[in-house]
Amino acid sequence: MYFTTDCSATALNSYEVELRVSIYPNPSNDIINIGLENPDNAIIEIYNVSGRLVFSKALYSKVEKIDVSDLPVGIYIVKVIHDSTVNVGKVVVRYYLLVDKLEKCN
């Protein structure tokens, strides 16, 4: 999944900001990877559908591994903040029907 942001200030002073962010695998049952071309000063925030912040972390590498295995099954909003640019995407957390994960599905 890639998402970009197009910001326009005014007709005289317009600019385009493109921030390539990748989230994979999606859906995931344990680890998601957040890929960012330039992670300097970037922060990732993950919210549940109720709007509650469930995860927050500064990004230090171009690909950051995030463990989502403790999150309940559902859809989550991923916000990547980089300088003055904010990108929003979604990730689905699900569990395969494995014996050790079966409890979480019920």
C-alpha beads as a LAMMPS data file, in Angstrom:
LAMMPS data file: protein, C-alpha beads

106 atoms
105 bonds

1 atom types
1 bond types

-500.0 500.0 xlo xhi
-500.0 500.0 ylo yhi
-500.0 500.0 zlo zhi

Masses

1 110.0

Atoms # bond

1 1 1 0.000 0.000 0.000
2 1 1 1.384 3.391 -0.953
3 1 1 -0.166 6.692 -0.117
4 1 1 0.844 10.261 -0.847
5 1 1 -0.252 13.688 0.213
6 1 1 -0.761 16.640 -2.098
7 1 1 -0.628 19.984 -0.268
8 1 1 -1.414 23.299 -1.936
9 1 1 -0.934 26.528 -0.011
10 1 1 -2.184 29.158 -2.498
11 1 1 -2.385 29.660 -6.233
12 1 1 0.760 31.829 -6.095
13 1 1 2.672 29.667 -3.669
14 1 1 1.716 26.094 -4.437
15 1 1 3.810 23.035 -3.875
16 1 1 3.456 19.287 -3.835
17 1 1 4.719 17.105 -1.047
18 1 1 5.067 13.419 -1.799
19 1 1 5.904 11.024 0.984
20 1 1 6.087 7.386 -0.045
21 1 1 4.991 5.124 2.752
22 1 1 4.459 1.398 2.390
23 1 1 2.645 -0.882 4.829
24 1 1 2.982 -4.622 4.321
25 1 1 1.802 -7.303 4.654
26 1 1 -1.753 -6.109 4.823
27 1 1 -3.667 -7.885 6.300
28 1 1 -1.233 -9.115 8.922
29 1 1 -1.408 -11.417 11.904
30 1 1 1.878 -10.637 13.633
31 1 1 4.368 -8.184 12.098
32 1 1 3.738 -5.234 9.802
33 1 1 6.520 -3.408 8.035
34 1 1 6.372 0.353 7.654
35 1 1 8.595 1.527 4.814
36 1 1 9.550 5.175 4.464
37 1 1 12.085 6.617 2.001
38 1 1 13.389 9.178 4.513
39 1 1 12.612 8.281 8.150
40 1 1 14.301 11.352 9.690
41 1 1 11.926 13.063 12.157
42 1 1 9.123 10.591 11.342
43 1 1 6.636 9.190 13.843
44 1 1 4.138 6.381 13.359
45 1 1 0.866 6.266 15.269
46 1 1 -1.670 3.442 15.113
47 1 1 -5.277 4.023 16.192
48 1 1 -8.157 1.600 16.623
49 1 1 -11.499 2.389 14.955
50 1 1 -12.668 4.120 18.143
51 1 1 -9.867 6.648 17.709
52 1 1 -7.796 5.397 20.645
53 1 1 -4.026 5.532 20.166
54 1 1 -2.759 1.951 20.548
55 1 1 0.832 2.373 19.322
56 1 1 3.297 5.201 18.785
57 1 1 6.961 5.133 17.834
58 1 1 9.639 7.273 16.216
59 1 1 10.960 5.761 12.993
60 1 1 14.713 5.298 12.718
61 1 1 15.141 3.025 9.714
62 1 1 13.751 2.894 6.199
63 1 1 11.773 -0.236 7.113
64 1 1 10.433 -0.495 10.659
65 1 1 8.964 -3.769 11.920
66 1 1 5.938 -3.366 14.196
67 1 1 4.570 -6.273 16.235
68 1 1 0.751 -6.225 16.062
69 1 1 0.217 -9.722 17.475
70 1 1 -1.103 -8.309 20.776
71 1 1 -3.724 -6.130 19.072
72 1 1 -7.277 -7.436 18.804
73 1 1 -8.524 -8.477 15.365
74 1 1 -9.787 -5.440 13.464
75 1 1 -9.040 -2.472 11.245
76 1 1 -6.503 0.093 12.404
77 1 1 -5.666 3.571 11.163
78 1 1 -1.957 4.159 10.565
79 1 1 -0.744 7.748 10.692
80 1 1 2.800 8.614 9.589
81 1 1 3.937 12.107 10.551
82 1 1 7.053 13.434 8.837
83 1 1 7.990 17.065 9.458
84 1 1 4.787 18.927 8.462
85 1 1 3.367 16.096 6.312
86 1 1 0.785 13.654 7.658
87 1 1 -0.126 10.469 5.780
88 1 1 -2.968 8.200 6.787
89 1 1 -3.602 4.597 5.772
90 1 1 -5.194 1.493 7.220
91 1 1 -4.072 -1.971 8.183
92 1 1 -6.119 -5.060 8.951
93 1 1 -5.023 -7.248 11.856
94 1 1 -6.292 -10.793 11.626
95 1 1 -5.272 -14.175 12.918
96 1 1 -4.931 -17.405 11.040
97 1 1 -6.710 -20.343 12.570
98 1 1 -3.680 -21.728 14.344
99 1 1 -3.998 -23.566 17.632
100 1 1 -2.030 -20.912 19.581
101 1 1 -4.022 -18.032 18.014
102 1 1 -7.486 -19.657 18.156
103 1 1 -8.289 -18.003 21.494
104 1 1 -7.946 -14.522 19.994
105 1 1 -10.427 -15.301 17.212
106 1 1 -13.262 -16.120 19.634

Bonds

1 1 1 2
2 1 2 3
3 1 3 4
4 1 4 5
5 1 5 6
6 1 6 7
7 1 7 8
8 1 8 9
9 1 9 10
10 1 10 11
11 1 11 12
12 1 12 13
13 1 13 14
14 1 14 15
15 1 15 16
16 1 16 17
17 1 17 18
18 1 18 19
19 1 19 20
20 1 20 21
21 1 21 22
22 1 22 23
23 1 23 24
24 1 24 25
25 1 25 26
26 1 26 27
27 1 27 28
28 1 28 29
29 1 29 30
30 1 30 31
31 1 31 32
32 1 32 33
33 1 33 34
34 1 34 35
35 1 35 36
36 1 36 37
37 1 37 38
38 1 38 39
39 1 39 40
40 1 40 41
41 1 41 42
42 1 42 43
43 1 43 44
44 1 44 45
45 1 45 46
46 1 46 47
47 1 47 48
48 1 48 49
49 1 49 50
50 1 50 51
51 1 51 52
52 1 52 53
53 1 53 54
54 1 54 55
55 1 55 56
56 1 56 57
57 1 57 58
58 1 58 59
59 1 59 60
60 1 60 61
61 1 61 62
62 1 62 63
63 1 63 64
64 1 64 65
65 1 65 66
66 1 66 67
67 1 67 68
68 1 68 69
69 1 69 70
70 1 70 71
71 1 71 72
72 1 72 73
73 1 73 74
74 1 74 75
75 1 75 76
76 1 76 77
77 1 77 78
78 1 78 79
79 1 79 80
80 1 80 81
81 1 81 82
82 1 82 83
83 1 83 84
84 1 84 85
85 1 85 86
86 1 86 87
87 1 87 88
88 1 88 89
89 1 89 90
90 1 90 91
91 1 91 92
92 1 92 93
93 1 93 94
94 1 94 95
95 1 95 96
96 1 96 97
97 1 97 98
98 1 98 99
99 1 99 100
100 1 100 101
101 1 101 102
102 1 102 103
103 1 103 104
104 1 104 105
105 1 105 106
